[in-house]
Structures are given as structure tokens and as C-alpha cells.
Amino acid sequence: MSIELYNPFDSTLESLEYTKTKDGGSDLPSNAGPGYSAPIKDADGRIIGAKALAWTENGTKLLTIYIARGAPGRDHRADIVEFVRQLRPLLLS
């Protein structure tokens, strides 16, 4: 698991949208966004985890969370969304 905060975030909201598209990401729920979650796949295309990127409305801060090779049977995407939901008020306010 990896959690990183970029403050300040020195890119653009447009680059985040591009990354979301490239990753095949889905928007975070409204109480966790703006941001997206996406699966992490191995070289053979198997899902081995999930990642989430969440940012402030103005794009000045970025929170990234990765869970790779987590416990089998876990819903890593649900776990990632919950981490964002819990950490957003602490790190992105």
C-alpha cells in the first residue's frame, strides 16, 4: 500500500482527466470526489489491486493511494474509495 500527498500539485486538471481516461478510471462517489479509482493490472491483464487519485476542486493538492497485491477476495476498489473518504478531510482540506 502506498499513500502520497502532493502539495502543491504542479500539473493541471486536464492532465488528471487524461490520466483517468488512460487508466480506465471511474469517478469517485460524490462524497469522496473529485477524483477517480481504477484497477491495477499485472502484465497479463489480471487485476491485482486498485488505485485512487483525489484532488482539490482547484487542483492544487493531489492524494494518491495504491493497493497492490492485497489480500485475495478483497474488493480493493471499495477499500480504496473508503481510504479516500477517510483521508480527504485530513489531507485535502
C-alpha positions as CSV (number, residue, x, y, z in Angstrom):
1,M,0.0,0.0,0.0
2,S,1.2,3.5,-0.8
3,I,-0.3,6.9,0.1
4,E,1.2,10.1,-1.2
5,L,0.2,13.7,-1.0
6,Y,1.3,16.3,-3.5
7,N,1.1,19.8,-2.0
8,P,1.4,21.7,-4.2
9,F,0.4,19.6,-7.1
10,D,2.2,21.1,-10.1
11,S,0.2,19.8,-13.0
12,T,-3.3,20.5,-14.4
13,L,-6.8,19.2,-14.0
14,E,-6.7,18.4,-17.7
15,S,-3.7,16.1,-17.1
16,L,-5.6,14.3,-14.4
17,E,-8.6,13.8,-16.7
18,Y,-6.2,12.4,-19.3
19,T,-4.7,10.0,-16.7
20,K,-8.2,8.9,-15.6
21,T,-9.1,8.0,-19.2
22,K,-5.8,6.2,-19.8
23,D,-6.2,4.2,-16.5
24,G,-9.8,3.3,-17.3
25,G,-10.9,5.1,-14.1
26,S,-14.3,5.6,-12.7
27,D,-15.3,8.8,-10.9
28,L,-15.2,8.6,-7.1
29,P,-18.6,8.9,-5.3
30,S,-19.7,12.5,-4.8
31,N,-18.8,12.4,-1.1
32,A,-15.3,11.3,-1.9
33,G,-14.6,13.2,-5.1
34,P,-13.4,14.9,-7.2
35,G,-11.1,12.1,-8.3
36,Y,-11.3,8.5,-9.7
37,S,-10.4,4.9,-8.9
38,A,-9.0,2.4,-11.3
39,P,-7.8,-1.2,-11.2
40,I,-4.1,-2.1,-11.1
41,K,-3.3,-4.9,-13.6
42,D,-0.3,-7.1,-13.9
43,A,1.5,-7.7,-17.2
44,D,-1.1,-10.4,-18.1
45,G,-4.0,-8.1,-17.6
46,R,-5.1,-9.7,-14.3
47,I,-6.4,-7.2,-11.7
48,I,-4.0,-7.3,-8.7
49,G,-5.2,-4.2,-6.8
50,A,-6.6,-0.7,-7.2
51,K,-5.6,2.9,-7.1
52,A,-7.3,6.2,-6.5
53,L,-6.4,9.8,-7.3
54,A,-8.3,12.5,-5.5
55,W,-7.7,16.3,-5.7
56,T,-9.0,19.6,-4.5
57,E,-11.6,21.4,-6.6
58,N,-8.9,23.9,-7.8
59,G,-6.3,21.1,-8.4
60,T,-3.7,22.5,-6.0
61,K,-3.4,19.3,-4.0
62,L,-3.4,15.6,-5.1
63,L,-3.8,12.5,-3.0
64,T,-2.8,9.1,-4.5
65,I,-3.5,5.8,-2.9
66,Y,-2.4,2.4,-4.3
67,I,-3.2,-1.1,-3.0
68,A,-1.3,-3.7,-5.0
69,R,-1.2,-7.4,-4.3
70,G,-3.7,-7.1,-1.5
71,A,-5.5,-9.9,0.3
72,P,-7.3,-12.3,-2.1
73,G,-11.0,-11.9,-2.1
74,R,-11.0,-8.3,-1.0
75,D,-12.8,-5.6,-3.0
76,H,-9.7,-3.4,-3.5
77,R,-11.7,-0.7,-5.3
78,A,-14.1,-0.4,-2.4
79,D,-11.2,-0.3,0.0
80,I,-9.5,2.5,-2.0
81,V,-12.7,4.6,-2.1
82,E,-13.1,4.2,1.7
83,F,-9.4,5.3,2.2
84,V,-10.1,8.4,0.1
85,R,-13.3,9.1,2.0
86,Q,-11.4,8.9,5.3
87,L,-8.3,10.8,4.3
88,R,-9.8,13.6,2.2
89,P,-10.9,15.8,5.1
90,L,-7.5,15.4,6.8
91,L,-5.2,15.9,3.8
92,L,-7.1,17.8,1.1
93,S,-8.8,20.5,3.2
